[in-house]
Amino acid sequence: MEREITFQEARRTLVELETALEKVTAPANRVGIFLGSPKEGVATVFVSGSEYYANIDPRVNPADLTVGARVLINEAYAIVGLLGSAPAGPVARVSDLLEDGRLRLGNEHGTTDLVIERSEALAGVDLKVGDEVRTDPSMKVALERLASKESREYFLEDIPHVPWSRIGGQEEAIRAIRDTIELPALHPELFERFEYSTPKGFLLYGPPGCGKTLIGKATAYSLVQHLREEEGLQVEEYFMHIKGPEILNMWLGETERMVREVFAQARQKRKEGFLPFIFIDEAESILGTRRSMRSHHIANTVVPMFCTEMDGIESLQEVVIILASNRHDLIDPAILRPGRIDRKIKVDRPGREAAEEIFGLYLGPGLPLDPAAVSEHGSAEAARQGLIAAAAAALFARTEETRVLEVALRSGRTESLHFGDLASGALIDNIVQRAKETAIKRAIAAEDAEAAGVSEQDLLGAVRAEFRESEVFPPTDSVEDWLKLLDYDPDNVVRVNPRSAAADRPAPAGASGSVI
């Protein structure tokens, strides 16, 4: 009896050893990607670079097989097990959405384009051009959408409501834009009778800080308001603020891809009911002539790509393109030709009256004013107007101390420019902010916030501080640097001679006289 028990135990142990030996010596199962099931019991799998028409083991539940899942393949190339989706894999960017749900992946850094299928997890996901997806290691199936570290929406900006009334000192530029975008909406029958072709692009050019971006935002707000009120269309503005240098990329084809992505996203938003505005700031950096692009050491194929995308846009009703530049002479003529950018609108520096209007916007009626100034003028509004006039007079004073530049022209004439000649809306805003800061510090020191307010001396001191620092001026006498600020034809300027550093200049008095 004991011998039988010992024999059975030995036999059982031998069987276990034979089973274990069979497992460790059996060939490994291959791992494949399930691509679909053309008919019951049969599957299409991708294994080691090839596709196979494989049988499915009856012990495997077909309902558990999903497109993109990893499966175990035995020696007979039959599916014998499931492993689920791959946790890792290549990341690619969607360059196009095909009608049957497949995805086209863009050529990243020299690789060829790929067309892949969606996994079941992405079947109902609303993918867009520019989205990044993770694929299986064989790059046959897109498994999940990823949040890109460089989101395709990095160039988007939610704009507040910006009516034309919030822009001061740019009546001519505003009138030119309003005539273009509002008159066709107000008188559609008349424009149709004259077979008027609505422009689809604007160029805003002029010195920096004079309101080109603000005008672009106001254009978006105004046009959408007219489409709602006059034509009854339910649309929202979608403002795409793209800074030229941000989309420059050292990799060949990357900048062109981003241009395609911008227009593709704009068209997608138009389908969703938005009215997209593509606002490209510093346009000369990506749409420049060969002469201006020479310093980038990259092939300038961006301009042809941009022209191609623009030619696919019919009118302002689809996508509005606004370019902004302070060196419009460096933008390629192929971009600026009629049919692409139809309106070139100059944004000038503010003069004395325009500066007072801008001061009035920043020194609003609700701003606390110095009680002494209110008592002197008799009312808060009169005191406010007095502050505006004093600040504008100080800014535009023309004395030896306020002289900034001497510009030598090709004609032989030399012109002197003063501080006010280089004024801008941004500069005026900064002056007012400085004055407010001084008033706030005075209120803190006096421990009586109700009795403090902006005074004339605060504004005059702010003007002097801006003049002493001269932060907006290049530190060299390079003509190229100064031409970005000066309102001169670059071909007519021979030399620019700046005054000595602002710190070396005598600080002029800020009284109501003719000096700052």
NUBA-934814 format. One record per residue (C-alpha): residue in three letters; chain; x, y, z. Coordinates in Angstrom, 1 decimal. Layout:
<recs>
ALA:A:X:Y:Z;
...
</recs>
This chain:
<recs>
MET:A:0.0:0.0:0.0;
GLU:A:2.8:2.4:0.9;
ARG:A:4.5:1.5:-2.4;
GLU:A:1.4:2.4:-4.4;
ILE:A:1.2:5.8:-2.7;
THR:A:4.8:6.4:-3.2;
PHE:A:4.5:5.4:-6.9;
GLN:A:1.5:7.7:-7.4;
GLU:A:3.3:10.6:-5.8;
ALA:A:6.3:10.1:-8.0;
ARG:A:4.2:9.8:-11.1;
ARG:A:2.3:13.0:-10.2;
THR:A:5.6:14.8:-9.6;
LEU:A:6.9:13.5:-12.9;
VAL:A:3.9:14.8:-14.8;
GLU:A:4.3:18.2:-13.2;
LEU:A:7.9:18.3:-14.2;
GLU:A:7.1:17.3:-17.7;
THR:A:4.4:20.0:-17.9;
ALA:A:6.8:22.6:-16.5;
LEU:A:9.5:21.5:-19.0;
GLU:A:7.0:21.7:-21.8;
LYS:A:6.1:25.2:-20.9;
VAL:A:9.6:26.5:-20.6;
THR:A:10.7:24.8:-23.8;
ALA:A:7.6:25.7:-25.9;
PRO:A:8.1:28.5:-28.4;
ALA:A:7.0:32.0:-27.2;
ASN:A:3.7:33.4:-28.5;
ARG:A:4.0:36.4:-30.7;
VAL:A:2.3:39.6:-29.9;
GLY:A:0.2:41.1:-32.7;
ILE:A:-2.2:44.0:-33.2;
PHE:A:-5.9:43.2:-33.9;
LEU:A:-7.1:45.1:-36.9;
GLY:A:-10.5:43.7:-37.5;
SER:A:-12.7:40.6:-38.0;
PRO:A:-13.8:40.2:-41.7;
LYS:A:-16.0:37.2:-40.7;
GLU:A:-16.8:35.1:-37.7;
GLY:A:-13.9:33.1:-36.3;
VAL:A:-11.4:34.9:-38.4;
ALA:A:-9.3:38.1:-37.7;
THR:A:-6.9:40.4:-39.5;
VAL:A:-3.8:40.8:-37.4;
PHE:A:-0.5:42.7:-37.8;
VAL:A:2.5:40.7:-36.6;
SER:A:6.2:41.6:-37.0;
GLY:A:5.7:43.9:-40.0;
SER:A:3.2:41.8:-41.9;
GLU:A:-0.5:41.3:-41.9;
TYR:A:-2.1:37.9:-41.4;
TYR:A:-5.5:36.4:-41.9;
ALA:A:-5.7:34.4:-38.6;
ASN:A:-8.1:32.1:-37.0;
ILE:A:-9.5:32.9:-33.5;
ASP:A:-9.2:30.2:-30.8;
PRO:A:-12.8:29.3:-29.7;
ARG:A:-11.8:29.9:-26.1;
VAL:A:-11.3:33.6:-26.9;
ASN:A:-14.4:35.7:-26.7;
PRO:A:-14.7:37.7:-30.0;
ALA:A:-16.5:40.5:-28.1;
ASP:A:-13.3:41.2:-26.2;
LEU:A:-11.4:41.8:-29.4;
THR:A:-11.2:45.6:-30.2;
VAL:A:-9.3:47.3:-33.0;
GLY:A:-5.9:48.2:-31.8;
ALA:A:-5.7:45.7:-29.0;
ARG:A:-2.7:43.4:-28.6;
VAL:A:-3.3:39.7:-29.0;
LEU:A:-1.3:36.5:-28.5;
ILE:A:-0.5:34.6:-31.7;
ASN:A:0.7:30.9:-31.5;
GLU:A:2.9:29.0:-33.9;
ALA:A:-0.1:28.4:-36.2;
TYR:A:-0.7:32.2:-36.2;
ALA:A:-4.0:31.8:-34.4;
ILE:A:-5.3:34.2:-31.8;
VAL:A:-5.0:32.4:-28.4;
GLY:A:-5.2:35.3:-25.9;
LEU:A:-5.7:39.0:-25.2;
LEU:A:-3.3:41.5:-23.7;
GLY:A:-5.3:44.8:-24.1;
SER:A:-4.1:48.0:-25.6;
ALA:A:-0.4:48.9:-25.7;
PRO:A:0.5:51.3:-22.8;
ALA:A:3.1:53.0:-24.9;
GLY:A:3.8:53.9:-28.6;
PRO:A:4.8:56.6:-31.0;
VAL:A:3.1:60.1:-30.8;
ALA:A:2.1:61.7:-34.1;
ARG:A:0.1:64.8:-35.1;
VAL:A:-3.1:64.6:-37.2;
SER:A:-2.7:66.5:-40.4;
ASP:A:-6.0:65.6:-42.0;
LEU:A:-9.3:63.8:-41.2;
LEU:A:-10.5:61.4:-43.9;
GLU:A:-14.2:60.9:-44.6;
ASP:A:-14.3:57.3:-43.4;
GLY:A:-12.9:58.1:-40.0;
ARG:A:-9.3:57.3:-40.8;
LEU:A:-6.5:59.7:-39.9;
ARG:A:-3.7:61.1:-41.9;
LEU:A:-0.6:61.8:-39.8;
GLY:A:1.7:64.6:-40.8;
ASN:A:5.3:64.2:-41.9;
GLU:A:7.3:64.9:-38.8;
HIS:A:10.9:65.9:-39.4;
GLY:A:11.3:64.3:-42.8;
THR:A:9.2:61.1:-42.4;
THR:A:6.5:60.2:-44.8;
ASP:A:2.8:60.7:-44.2;
LEU:A:0.8:57.8:-42.8;
VAL:A:-2.9:56.9:-43.0;
ILE:A:-4.1:54.9:-39.9;
GLU:A:-7.3:53.7:-38.5;
ARG:A:-9.0:54.7:-35.2;
SER:A:-9.3:52.4:-32.3;
GLU:A:-12.7:51.8:-30.8;
ALA:A:-11.8:54.2:-28.0;
LEU:A:-11.4:57.0:-30.5;
ALA:A:-14.4:56.1:-32.8;
GLY:A:-16.6:58.7:-31.3;
VAL:A:-14.0:61.3:-30.4;
ASP:A:-14.1:64.6:-32.3;
LEU:A:-10.5:64.9:-33.4;
LYS:A:-9.2:68.0:-35.1;
VAL:A:-6.3:68.8:-37.4;
GLY:A:-3.3:69.4:-35.1;
ASP:A:-4.3:67.0:-32.4;
GLU:A:-1.7:64.6:-31.1;
VAL:A:-2.5:60.9:-30.9;
ARG:A:-0.6:57.9:-29.6;
THR:A:-0.5:55.0:-31.9;
ASP:A:0.4:51.3:-31.4;
PRO:A:4.1:50.5:-31.8;
SER:A:3.5:49.4:-35.4;
MET:A:1.7:52.7:-36.2;
LYS:A:-1.4:51.0:-37.6;
VAL:A:-4.0:52.2:-35.2;
ALA:A:-4.5:55.5:-33.2;
LEU:A:-5.2:54.5:-29.6;
GLU:A:-5.7:57.8:-27.7;
ARG:A:-5.7:61.5:-28.0;
LEU:A:-2.9:63.3:-26.0;
ALA:A:-2.8:66.8:-24.6;
SER:A:0.1:68.3:-26.6;
LYS:A:2.9:69.8:-24.6;
GLU:A:2.8:72.6:-27.3;
SER:A:-0.9:72.8:-27.6;
ARG:A:-2.2:73.8:-31.0;
GLU:A:-4.2:76.5:-29.3;
TYR:A:-1.2:78.3:-28.0;
PHE:A:-1.9:81.1:-30.5;
LEU:A:-5.5:81.6:-29.5;
GLU:A:-6.7:84.5:-27.4;
ASP:A:-10.1:85.1:-25.9;
ILE:A:-10.8:88.7:-26.7;
PRO:A:-13.1:90.9:-24.6;
HIS:A:-15.7:93.1:-26.2;
VAL:A:-13.8:95.8:-28.0;
PRO:A:-16.1:98.4:-29.6;
TRP:A:-14.6:101.1:-31.8;
SER:A:-15.2:103.6:-28.9;
ARG:A:-12.4:102.1:-27.0;
ILE:A:-9.8:103.1:-29.6;
GLY:A:-8.6:106.7:-29.6;
GLY:A:-6.8:108.7:-32.1;
GLN:A:-7.2:106.4:-35.1;
GLU:A:-10.2:107.8:-36.9;
GLU:A:-8.9:107.4:-40.4;
ALA:A:-7.8:103.8:-39.9;
ILE:A:-11.1:102.9:-38.2;
ARG:A:-13.1:104.6:-41.0;
ALA:A:-11.3:102.6:-43.6;
ILE:A:-12.0:99.3:-41.9;
ARG:A:-15.6:100.2:-41.1;
ASP:A:-16.3:101.1:-44.7;
THR:A:-14.9:97.8:-45.8;
ILE:A:-16.7:95.5:-43.3;
GLU:A:-19.8:97.4:-42.3;
LEU:A:-21.2:99.0:-45.5;
PRO:A:-21.6:95.6:-47.3;
ALA:A:-23.6:94.4:-44.3;
LEU:A:-25.8:97.6:-44.2;
HIS:A:-26.5:97.8:-47.9;
PRO:A:-26.2:94.3:-49.4;
GLU:A:-28.5:94.9:-52.3;
LEU:A:-26.5:97.9:-53.5;
PHE:A:-23.2:96.1:-53.2;
GLU:A:-24.6:93.1:-55.0;
ARG:A:-26.0:95.4:-57.8;
PHE:A:-22.4:96.8:-58.3;
GLU:A:-21.0:93.2:-58.2;
TYR:A:-18.7:94.3:-55.4;
SER:A:-16.2:91.7:-54.2;
THR:A:-15.7:91.9:-50.5;
PRO:A:-12.1:92.0:-49.4;
LYS:A:-10.8:89.1:-47.3;
GLY:A:-7.6:90.4:-45.8;
PHE:A:-6.2:93.6:-44.2;
LEU:A:-2.7:94.9:-43.5;
LEU:A:-2.3:97.2:-40.6;
TYR:A:1.1:98.8:-40.7;
GLY:A:2.7:101.5:-38.6;
PRO:A:5.0:102.1:-35.6;
PRO:A:4.7:99.8:-32.6;
GLY:A:2.4:100.5:-29.7;
CYS:A:-0.1:102.5:-31.8;
GLY:A:-3.0:100.2:-31.6;
LYS:A:-2.7:97.7:-34.5;
THR:A:-3.6:94.7:-32.3;
LEU:A:-6.5:96.6:-30.6;
ILE:A:-7.9:97.6:-34.0;
GLY:A:-7.7:93.9:-35.0;
LYS:A:-9.7:92.9:-32.0;
ALA:A:-12.2:95.7:-32.6;
THR:A:-12.6:94.6:-36.2;
ALA:A:-13.5:91.1:-35.0;
TYR:A:-16.0:92.4:-32.5;
SER:A:-17.6:94.9:-34.9;
LEU:A:-18.0:92.5:-37.8;
VAL:A:-19.6:89.8:-35.7;
GLN:A:-22.0:92.4:-34.2;
HIS:A:-23.1:93.5:-37.7;
LEU:A:-23.5:89.9:-38.9;
ARG:A:-25.8:89.3:-35.9;
GLU:A:-27.8:92.6:-36.1;
GLU:A:-28.0:93.2:-39.8;
GLU:A:-28.0:89.7:-41.3;
GLY:A:-29.4:87.8:-38.3;
LEU:A:-26.6:85.3:-38.2;
GLN:A:-25.8:83.5:-34.9;
VAL:A:-22.0:83.7:-35.0;
GLU:A:-19.3:84.2:-32.4;
GLU:A:-15.8:85.7:-33.1;
TYR:A:-12.9:83.3:-32.8;
PHE:A:-9.7:85.4:-32.6;
MET:A:-6.5:83.6:-33.5;
HIS:A:-3.6:85.9:-32.3;
ILE:A:-0.5:84.5:-33.9;
LYS:A:2.9:86.1:-33.2;
GLY:A:5.1:85.5:-36.2;
PRO:A:8.3:84.4:-34.4;
GLU:A:6.4:81.8:-32.4;
ILE:A:5.7:79.6:-35.4;
LEU:A:9.2:79.8:-36.9;
ASN:A:10.8:76.4:-36.5;
MET:A:14.3:75.2:-37.3;
TRP:A:13.0:71.9:-38.7;
LEU:A:12.4:71.8:-42.4;
GLY:A:8.7:71.9:-43.1;
GLU:A:7.6:72.5:-39.5;
THR:A:6.7:76.2:-40.1;
GLU:A:4.7:75.3:-43.2;
ARG:A:2.9:72.6:-41.3;
MET:A:1.9:75.1:-38.6;
VAL:A:0.6:77.5:-41.3;
ARG:A:-1.6:74.7:-42.7;
GLU:A:-2.7:73.9:-39.1;
VAL:A:-3.8:77.5:-38.5;
PHE:A:-5.9:77.7:-41.6;
ALA:A:-7.3:74.2:-41.1;
GLN:A:-8.4:75.1:-37.5;
ALA:A:-9.9:78.3:-38.8;
ARG:A:-12.0:76.4:-41.4;
GLN:A:-13.0:73.9:-38.7;
LYS:A:-14.2:76.7:-36.4;
ARG:A:-16.2:78.2:-39.3;
LYS:A:-18.0:74.9:-39.7;
GLU:A:-18.8:75.0:-36.0;
GLY:A:-20.5:78.4:-36.4;
PHE:A:-17.7:80.7:-35.5;
LEU:A:-16.3:83.5:-37.6;
PRO:A:-12.5:83.0:-37.3;
PHE:A:-10.1:85.9:-37.4;
ILE:A:-6.5:85.1:-38.2;
PHE:A:-4.4:88.0:-36.8;
ILE:A:-0.7:87.6:-37.5;
ASP:A:1.5:90.0:-35.6;
GLU:A:5.0:90.8:-36.8;
ALA:A:4.0:89.4:-40.1;
GLU:A:7.4:90.3:-41.8;
SER:A:9.1:87.7:-39.6;
ILE:A:7.4:84.8:-41.4;
LEU:A:6.1:86.3:-44.6;
GLY:A:9.1:88.4:-45.5;
THR:A:10.9:88.8:-48.8;
ARG:A:14.0:86.9:-49.6;
ARG:A:16.1:89.9:-48.5;
SER:A:14.5:90.0:-45.1;
MET:A:14.5:86.2:-44.5;
ARG:A:18.1:85.8:-45.4;
SER:A:19.2:86.1:-41.7;
HIS:A:17.0:83.2:-40.7;
HIS:A:19.1:80.7:-42.7;
ILE:A:16.0:78.7:-43.6;
ALA:A:14.4:78.2:-47.0;
ASN:A:11.5:80.6:-47.4;
THR:A:8.8:78.2:-48.4;
VAL:A:6.3:79.7:-46.0;
VAL:A:5.1:82.4:-48.3;
PRO:A:4.0:80.0:-51.1;
MET:A:2.2:77.9:-48.5;
PHE:A:0.5:81.0:-47.0;
CYS:A:-0.6:82.1:-50.5;
THR:A:-2.0:78.7:-51.3;
GLU:A:-4.1:78.7:-48.1;
MET:A:-5.3:82.3:-48.7;
ASP:A:-6.4:81.4:-52.2;
GLY:A:-8.8:78.9:-50.7;
ILE:A:-10.7:81.6:-48.8;
GLU:A:-13.5:83.3:-50.6;
SER:A:-14.5:86.3:-48.5;
LEU:A:-14.9:87.9:-45.1;
GLN:A:-17.9:85.7:-44.6;
GLU:A:-15.6:82.7:-44.2;
VAL:A:-12.3:83.7:-42.6;
VAL:A:-10.9:87.2:-41.9;
ILE:A:-7.1:87.6:-42.2;
ILE:A:-5.4:90.6:-40.6;
LEU:A:-1.7:91.2:-40.8;
ALA:A:0.2:93.6:-38.6;
SER:A:3.7:94.9:-39.2;
ASN:A:5.9:97.8:-38.4;
ARG:A:8.1:97.0:-41.5;
HIS:A:5.5:96.3:-44.2;
ASP:A:8.2:97.0:-46.8;
LEU:A:9.8:93.6:-45.8;
ILE:A:6.6:91.6:-46.5;
ASP:A:6.6:89.6:-49.7;
PRO:A:4.6:91.3:-52.5;
ALA:A:2.9:88.0:-53.3;
ILE:A:1.1:88.3:-50.0;
LEU:A:0.1:91.9:-50.3;
ARG:A:-1.2:91.7:-53.9;
PRO:A:-4.9:92.5:-54.5;
GLY:A:-7.0:89.3:-54.1;
ARG:A:-5.1:88.3:-51.0;
ILE:A:-4.6:91.3:-48.8;
ASP:A:-6.9:93.8:-50.4;
ARG:A:-6.7:96.7:-47.9;
LYS:A:-3.5:98.3:-46.6;
ILE:A:-4.4:100.6:-43.7;
LYS:A:-1.8:102.8:-42.0;
VAL:A:-2.0:103.2:-38.2;
ASP:A:-0.3:106.5:-37.5;
ARG:A:1.3:107.8:-34.4;
PRO:A:-1.0:110.1:-32.4;
GLY:A:-0.7:113.8:-32.8;
ARG:A:-1.6:116.3:-30.1;
GLU:A:-5.4:116.0:-30.4;
ALA:A:-5.3:112.3:-30.8;
ALA:A:-3.1:112.0:-27.7;
GLU:A:-5.6:114.0:-25.7;
GLU:A:-8.3:111.6:-26.9;
ILE:A:-6.2:108.6:-25.7;
PHE:A:-5.4:110.3:-22.4;
GLY:A:-9.2:110.7:-22.0;
LEU:A:-9.7:107.0:-22.4;
TYR:A:-7.2:106.1:-19.7;
LEU:A:-8.1:109.0:-17.4;
GLY:A:-11.7:107.9:-17.3;
PRO:A:-14.6:109.7:-15.5;
GLY:A:-14.5:107.2:-12.7;
LEU:A:-10.8:107.8:-11.8;
PRO:A:-10.1:109.4:-8.4;
LEU:A:-8.7:112.9:-8.9;
ASP:A:-6.8:115.1:-6.6;
PRO:A:-9.3:117.1:-4.5;
ALA:A:-7.3:120.3:-4.8;
ALA:A:-7.5:120.0:-8.6;
VAL:A:-11.3:119.5:-8.5;
SER:A:-11.7:122.5:-6.2;
GLU:A:-9.5:124.6:-8.5;
HIS:A:-11.5:123.7:-11.7;
GLY:A:-14.9:123.7:-10.0;
SER:A:-15.9:120.2:-11.1;
ALA:A:-14.4:116.7:-11.5;
GLU:A:-14.9:116.8:-15.3;
ALA:A:-13.2:120.2:-15.7;
ALA:A:-10.3:118.9:-13.5;
ARG:A:-10.1:115.8:-15.7;
GLN:A:-10.0:117.9:-18.9;
GLY:A:-7.3:120.1:-17.3;
LEU:A:-5.1:117.0:-16.5;
ILE:A:-5.5:115.7:-20.0;
ALA:A:-4.5:119.1:-21.6;
ALA:A:-1.5:119.4:-19.2;
ALA:A:-0.2:115.9:-19.9;
ALA:A:-0.6:116.3:-23.7;
ALA:A:1.2:119.7:-23.6;
ALA:A:4.1:118.2:-21.6;
LEU:A:4.3:115.2:-23.9;
PHE:A:4.4:117.3:-27.1;
ALA:A:6.7:120.1:-25.9;
ARG:A:9.4:120.9:-28.4;
THR:A:12.6:122.1:-26.7;
GLU:A:16.2:121.3:-26.9;
GLU:A:15.8:118.9:-24.0;
THR:A:13.0:117.0:-25.7;
ARG:A:14.9:116.5:-28.9;
VAL:A:15.6:112.8:-29.4;
LEU:A:16.8:112.2:-33.0;
GLU:A:18.2:113.7:-36.1;
VAL:A:17.2:111.9:-39.3;
ALA:A:19.3:112.5:-42.4;
LEU:A:17.3:112.0:-45.6;
ARG:A:18.5:111.1:-49.0;
SER:A:17.5:114.5:-50.3;
GLY:A:20.1:116.1:-48.0;
ARG:A:17.6:117.5:-45.6;
THR:A:18.0:116.8:-41.8;
GLU:A:15.0:116.7:-39.5;
SER:A:14.9:116.8:-35.7;
LEU:A:12.4:114.6:-33.9;
HIS:A:11.2:115.3:-30.4;
PHE:A:9.8:113.0:-27.7;
GLY:A:6.3:113.7:-28.8;
ASP:A:7.1:112.7:-32.4;
LEU:A:7.7:109.1:-31.1;
ALA:A:4.6:109.0:-28.9;
SER:A:2.2:106.0:-29.1;
GLY:A:-0.9:104.7:-27.4;
ALA:A:1.2:102.3:-25.4;
LEU:A:3.5:105.1:-24.2;
ILE:A:0.5:107.2:-23.1;
ASP:A:-1.0:104.2:-21.3;
ASN:A:2.3:103.7:-19.5;
ILE:A:2.4:107.4:-18.5;
VAL:A:-1.0:107.2:-17.0;
GLN:A:-0.1:104.0:-15.1;
ARG:A:2.9:105.7:-13.7;
ALA:A:0.8:108.6:-12.5;
LYS:A:-1.7:106.2:-10.9;
GLU:A:1.1:104.4:-9.1;
THR:A:2.4:107.7:-7.7;
ALA:A:-1.1:108.6:-6.5;
ILE:A:-1.6:105.2:-4.9;
LYS:A:1.7:105.4:-3.0;
ARG:A:0.7:108.9:-1.7;
ALA:A:-2.6:107.5:-0.5;
ILE:A:-0.8:104.7:1.3;
ALA:A:1.6:107.1:3.0;
ALA:A:-1.2:109.5:4.0;
GLU:A:-3.4:106.6:5.3;
ASP:A:-6.4:108.4:3.7;
ALA:A:-7.4:106.8:0.4;
GLU:A:-10.5:108.9:0.1;
ALA:A:-8.5:112.1:0.1;
ALA:A:-6.0:111.0:-2.6;
GLY:A:-6.2:111.1:-6.4;
VAL:A:-4.3:111.6:-9.5;
SER:A:-2.9:115.1:-9.8;
GLU:A:-1.3:117.2:-12.6;
GLN:A:2.1:116.8:-11.0;
ASP:A:1.7:113.0:-11.0;
LEU:A:1.1:113.1:-14.8;
LEU:A:4.0:115.5:-15.5;
GLY:A:6.3:113.4:-13.3;
ALA:A:5.3:110.3:-15.3;
VAL:A:6.1:112.1:-18.6;
ARG:A:9.5:113.1:-17.3;
ALA:A:10.2:109.6:-16.1;
GLU:A:9.3:108.1:-19.5;
PHE:A:11.4:110.7:-21.2;
ARG:A:14.4:110.0:-19.0;
GLU:A:14.2:106.2:-19.4;
SER:A:13.5:106.2:-23.1;
GLU:A:12.7:102.5:-22.9;
VAL:A:11.1:102.4:-26.3;
PHE:A:14.2:103.6:-28.2;
PRO:A:17.0:101.4:-29.5;
PRO:A:20.3:102.0:-27.7;
THR:A:22.3:102.1:-30.9;
ASP:A:22.4:104.3:-34.1;
SER:A:21.5:101.3:-36.3;
VAL:A:19.3:102.5:-39.0;
GLU:A:17.5:99.2:-39.3;
ASP:A:16.6:99.3:-35.6;
TRP:A:15.3:102.9:-35.8;
LEU:A:13.3:102.3:-38.9;
LYS:A:10.9:100.1:-36.9;
LEU:A:10.0:103.1:-34.9;
LEU:A:10.2:106.0:-37.5;
ASP:A:7.4:107.0:-39.8;
TYR:A:9.7:107.3:-42.8;
ASP:A:10.1:105.5:-46.1;
PRO:A:13.1:103.3:-45.4;
ASP:A:14.6:104.0:-48.8;
ASN:A:14.8:107.7:-48.0;
VAL:A:16.6:107.5:-44.7;
VAL:A:20.4:107.7:-44.9;
ARG:A:21.4:108.0:-41.3;
VAL:A:19.8:108.3:-37.8;
ASN:A:21.7:110.2:-35.1;
PRO:A:20.1:109.6:-31.6;
ARG:A:20.8:112.0:-28.8;
SER:A:23.0:110.9:-25.9;
ALA:A:21.7:108.4:-23.4;
ALA:A:18.6:109.7:-21.5;
ALA:A:20.4:109.4:-18.2;
ASP:A:22.9:112.0:-19.4;
ARG:A:20.3:114.5:-20.4;
PRO:A:19.2:117.2:-18.0;
ALA:A:15.9:116.5:-16.4;
PRO:A:13.6:119.2:-17.9;
ALA:A:11.0:120.9:-15.8;
GLY:A:7.5:119.6:-16.0;
ALA:A:5.7:122.9:-15.5;
SER:A:3.1:124.2:-17.9;
GLY:A:5.8:125.9:-20.0;
SER:A:7.2:124.7:-23.2;
VAL:A:9.4:122.0:-21.8;
ILE:A:8.8:118.7:-20.2;
</recs>
